Amino acid sequence: MNENAPIMVAIIGAVFLGYMVISCAREDVKQRPEIAKYEAGVAHEYISKGYHRNSWGGWVKDKRVEWVKDK
């Protein structure tokens, strides 16, 4: 067995991993407009129902909006 085999395997693995990361990033960039349109539609739907985003990114019913509407 060649003494450089582990080094060669590590280099080949690093190149493969880098290729996979780059190809996945390219695919994400291609899908970004569709994802943005979907998220904008969801956000508009929730906001129209009186929700707002909390600090963790979830949707919370905004009690102040209901109070102002009832008044």
Secondary structure, DSSP 8 states (H G I E B T S, - for coil): --TTHHHHHHHHHHHHHHHHHHHHHHHHHHHHHHHHHHHHHHHHHHHHTTEEE-TTS-EEE-HHHHHHHH-
